[in-house]
Amino acid sequence: MECPFLKTCIFFQDRMNNMPATANVMKKRYCLGDNSQCARFMVAQRLGRDKVPTDLFPNQYDKAKKLTDNN
């Protein structure tokens, strides 16, 4: 299932512009499959989109867990 935030995800709009191959791999893994494993999606779902750190990578599940567990 496609992530509802994919088209407007700041991470892919800003951070991954210079690395399209890496961005595509990450999108396949976190945005087009099981997006519950995406750190950014996890924080957005639990705390709100405005609480997602701009430097949070989709694969930083442990960091997202700490952020969401503290709130």
MIZAPA-305151 format. One record per residue: residue number from 1; x, y, z of N, C-alpha, C, O in turn; residue in one letter. Coordinates in Angstrom, 3 decimals, always signed. Example, Ala and Ser with C-alpha at 12.3 -4.5 7.8 and 13.67 -1.06 7.14 Angstrom:
residues 2
    nr       n.c1       n.c2       n.c3      ca.c1      ca.c2      ca.c3       c.c1       c.c2       c.c3       o.c1       o.c2       o.c3   rest
     1    +13.190     -5.690     +7.800    +12.300     -4.500     +7.800    +13.200     -3.300     +7.800    +14.236     -3.319     +8.465      A
     2    +12.850     -2.250     +7.080    +13.670     -1.060     +7.140    +12.900     +0.030     +7.870    +13.409     +1.138     +8.039      S
***
This chain:
residues 71
    nr       n.c1       n.c2       n.c3      ca.c1      ca.c2      ca.c3       c.c1       c.c2       c.c3       o.c1       o.c2       o.c3   rest
     1     +0.836     -1.186     +0.000     +0.000     +0.000     +0.000     +0.882     +1.251     +0.000     +1.851     +1.341     +0.754      M
     2     +0.538     +2.195     -0.839     +1.333     +3.430     -0.931     +1.089     +4.314     +0.289     -0.044     +4.488     +0.738      E
     3     +2.164     +4.855     +0.802     +2.090     +5.756     +1.947     +1.279     +6.998     +1.575     +1.487     +7.577     +0.509      C
     4     +0.367     +7.406     +2.441     -0.426     +8.598     +2.131     +0.406     +9.887     +2.111     -0.046    +10.901     +1.580      P
     5     +1.600     +9.857     +2.676     +2.459    +11.033     +2.723     +3.501    +11.061     +1.600     +4.262    +12.024     +1.503      F
     6     +3.553    +10.044     +0.761     +4.611     +9.909     -0.236     +4.783    +11.140     -1.127     +5.899    +11.634     -1.287      L
     7     +3.726    +11.621     -1.689     +3.828    +12.723     -2.658     +4.268    +14.045     -2.026     +4.766    +14.932     -2.719      K
     8     +4.084    +14.174     -0.717     +4.439    +15.425     -0.041     +5.517    +15.230     +1.022     +5.758    +16.128     +1.829      T
     9     +6.159    +14.083     +1.029     +7.181    +13.794     +2.035     +8.390    +14.714     +1.851     +9.061    +14.678     +0.819      C
    10     +8.652    +15.524     +2.850     +9.761    +16.486     +2.788    +11.096    +15.771     +2.629    +12.001    +16.282     +1.969      I
    11    +11.220    +14.606     +3.226    +12.469    +13.848     +3.136    +12.838    +13.596     +1.678    +13.978    +13.838     +1.280      F
    12    +11.909    +13.122     +0.892    +12.199    +12.818     -0.514    +12.215    +14.066     -1.388    +12.873    +14.078     -2.428      F
    13    +11.512    +15.100     -0.991    +11.513    +16.346     -1.754    +12.844    +17.087     -1.618    +13.348    +17.645     -2.593      Q
    14    +13.412    +17.093     -0.413    +14.616    +17.881     -0.141    +15.880    +17.036     +0.010    +16.865    +17.262     -0.693      D
    15    +15.856    +16.087     +0.905    +17.057    +15.337     +1.284    +17.578    +14.392     +0.206    +18.789    +14.190     +0.108      R
    16    +16.724    +13.828     -0.580    +17.124    +12.780     -1.518    +17.176    +13.245     -2.974    +17.332    +12.417     -3.872      M
    17    +17.051    +14.525     -3.223    +17.082    +15.045     -4.590    +18.344    +14.647     -5.347    +18.283    +14.353     -6.541      N
    18    +19.470    +14.636     -4.674    +20.764    +14.351     -5.324    +21.046    +12.852     -5.450    +22.011    +12.459     -6.106      N
    19    +20.228    +12.027     -4.836    +20.481    +10.579     -4.819    +19.244     +9.803     -5.279    +18.617     +9.114     -4.474      M
    20    +18.891     +9.905     -6.540    +17.654     +9.266     -7.005    +17.653     +7.743     -6.875    +16.606     +7.157     -6.596      P
    21    +18.791     +7.094     -7.068    +18.831     +5.628     -6.959    +18.562     +5.183     -5.525    +17.787     +4.255     -5.292      A
    22    +19.199     +5.843     -4.573    +18.989     +5.521     -3.161    +17.555     +5.845     -2.757    +16.926     +5.088     -2.018      T
    23    +17.049     +6.956     -3.239    +15.671     +7.349     -2.940    +14.692     +6.297     -3.434    +13.737     +5.964     -2.734      A
    24    +14.917     +5.767     -4.635    +14.021     +4.745     -5.184    +14.034     +3.466     -4.357    +12.989     +2.849     -4.152      N
    25    +15.210     +3.064     -3.882    +15.309     +1.868     -3.037    +14.524     +2.094     -1.742    +13.761     +1.230     -1.309      V
    26    +14.718     +3.257     -1.136    +14.014     +3.567     +0.110    +12.509     +3.654     -0.102    +11.734     +3.185     +0.732      M
    27    +12.098     +4.246     -1.201    +10.664     +4.353     -1.493    +10.029     +2.977     -1.634     +8.940     +2.731     -1.115      K
    28    +10.717     +2.077     -2.339    +10.188     +0.719     -2.497    +10.032     +0.038     -1.143     +9.038     -0.641     -0.887      K
    29    +11.015     +0.226     -0.289    +11.010     -0.450     +1.015    +10.013     +0.161     +1.989     +9.258     -0.562     +2.640      R
    30    +10.004     +1.483     +2.093     +9.231     +2.136     +3.151     +7.941     +2.812     +2.696     +7.028     +2.989     +3.502      Y
    31     +7.849     +3.185     +1.452     +6.693     +3.966     +1.001     +5.693     +3.167     +0.181     +4.501     +3.475     +0.165      C
    32     +6.179     +2.150     -0.492     +5.298     +1.392     -1.386     +4.983     +0.004     -0.844     +4.258     -0.766     -1.474      L
    33     +5.523     -0.305     +0.309     +5.272     -1.603     +0.922     +4.644     -1.413     +2.285     +3.598     -0.779     +2.422      G
    34     +5.291     -1.965     +3.281     +4.810     -1.872     +4.655     +5.292     -0.568     +5.269     +6.361     -0.526     +5.879      D
    35     +4.515     +0.496     +5.115     +4.973     +1.797     +5.599     +4.948     +1.911     +7.118     +5.386     +2.928     +7.657      N
    36     +4.451     +0.906     +7.819     +4.499     +0.933     +9.283     +5.931     +0.798     +9.792     +6.200     +1.072    +10.962      S
    37     +6.844     +0.382     +8.932     +8.253     +0.267     +9.296     +9.037     +1.551     +9.019    +10.227     +1.629     +9.327      Q
    38     +8.385     +2.545     +8.446     +9.025     +3.821     +8.146     +9.023     +4.697     +9.393     +7.970     +4.966     +9.970      C
    39    +10.189     +5.131     +9.798    +10.321     +5.963    +10.992     +9.533     +7.262    +10.847     +8.891     +7.709    +11.797      A
    40     +9.578     +7.852     +9.692     +8.871     +9.115     +9.458     +7.352     +8.911     +9.540     +6.641     +9.727    +10.125      R
    41     +6.875     +7.835     +8.960     +5.446     +7.524     +9.007     +5.009     +7.275    +10.446     +3.951     +7.736    +10.874      F
    42     +5.831     +6.546    +11.180     +5.513     +6.222    +12.565     +5.335     +7.491    +13.403     +4.362     +7.616    +14.146      M
    43     +6.265     +8.419    +13.281     +6.182     +9.661    +14.050     +4.978    +10.486    +13.589     +4.252    +11.037    +14.417      V
    44     +4.768    +10.572    +12.299     +3.640    +11.345    +11.768     +2.305    +10.789    +12.261     +1.407    +11.551    +12.622      A
    45     +2.179     +9.483    +12.277     +0.936     +8.853    +12.720     +0.688     +9.073    +14.206     -0.449     +9.313    +14.614      Q
    46     +1.722     +8.994    +15.010     +1.542     +9.066    +16.463     +1.571    +10.482    +17.019     +0.859    +10.787    +17.976      R
    47     +2.393    +11.356    +16.425     +2.574    +12.693    +16.994     +2.085    +13.822    +16.100     +1.900    +14.951    +16.555      L
    48     +1.878    +13.513    +14.836     +1.492    +14.535    +13.870     +2.642    +14.834    +12.925     +3.812    +14.734    +13.295      G
    49     +2.302    +15.193    +11.734     +3.317    +15.441    +10.701     +4.281    +16.547    +11.060     +5.454    +16.495    +10.692      R
    50     +3.803    +17.536    +11.767     +4.653    +18.661    +12.134     +5.713    +18.286    +13.169     +6.636    +19.063    +13.414      D
    51     +5.593    +17.119    +13.771     +6.555    +16.658    +14.782     +7.645    +15.756    +14.200     +8.528    +15.308    +14.932      K
    52     +7.592    +15.487    +12.904     +8.607    +14.639    +12.264     +9.877    +15.469    +12.067     +9.855    +16.474    +11.357      V
    53    +10.983    +15.054    +12.694    +12.238    +15.800    +12.505    +12.666    +15.783    +11.038    +12.568    +14.750    +10.375      P
    54    +13.133    +16.902    +10.536    +13.515    +16.983     +9.126    +14.682    +16.063     +8.801    +14.837    +15.642     +7.655      T
    55    +15.503    +15.748     +9.796    +16.666    +14.893     +9.544    +16.416    +13.415     +9.845    +17.357    +12.621     +9.853      D
    56    +15.168    +13.038    +10.090    +14.833    +11.638    +10.377    +14.760    +10.842     +9.078    +13.975    +11.161     +8.185      L
    57    +15.586     +9.805     +8.986    +15.574     +8.940     +7.810    +14.516     +7.851     +8.001    +14.228     +7.479     +9.139      F
    58    +13.937     +7.336     +6.928    +12.918     +6.302     +7.040    +13.394     +5.046     +7.776    +12.592     +4.347     +8.395      P
    59    +14.680     +4.766     +7.709    +15.198     +3.547     +8.339    +15.619     +3.746     +9.796    +16.171     +2.828    +10.403      N
    60    +15.374     +4.911    +10.361    +15.750     +5.178    +11.750    +14.598     +4.835    +12.701    +14.116     +5.677    +13.459      Q
    61    +14.182     +3.584    +12.634    +13.066     +3.066    +13.420    +13.311     +3.249    +14.921    +12.403     +3.650    +15.649      Y
    62    +14.528     +2.958    +15.385    +14.836     +3.074    +16.814    +14.705     +4.511    +17.304    +14.199     +4.754    +18.399      D
    63    +15.156     +5.450    +16.505    +15.048     +6.872    +16.868    +13.573     +7.287    +16.926    +13.162     +8.015    +17.830      K
    64    +12.798     +6.826    +15.975    +11.366     +7.138    +15.957    +10.660     +6.527    +17.162     +9.779     +7.147    +17.758      A
    65    +11.050     +5.327    +17.509    +10.462     +4.650    +18.674    +10.706     +5.464    +19.940     +9.801     +5.629    +20.759      K
    66    +11.919     +5.970    +20.102    +12.248     +6.800    +21.264    +11.411     +8.081    +21.272    +10.906     +8.489    +22.317      K
    67    +11.270     +8.702    +20.122    +10.463     +9.930    +20.021     +9.001     +9.671    +20.392     +8.391    +10.448    +21.126      L
    68     +8.462     +8.593    +19.886     +7.037     +8.310    +20.117     +6.791     +7.752    +21.515     +5.722     +7.975    +22.083      T
    69     +7.741     +7.044    +22.071     +7.577     +6.496    +23.423     +7.633     +7.584    +24.488     +7.047     +7.437    +25.560      D
    70     +8.333     +8.667    +24.197     +8.463     +9.758    +25.161     +7.236    +10.663    +25.190     +7.134    +11.532    +26.055      N
    71     +6.331    +10.477    +24.284     +5.137    +11.340    +24.212     +3.884    +10.564    +24.454     +2.792    +11.131    +24.430      N
***
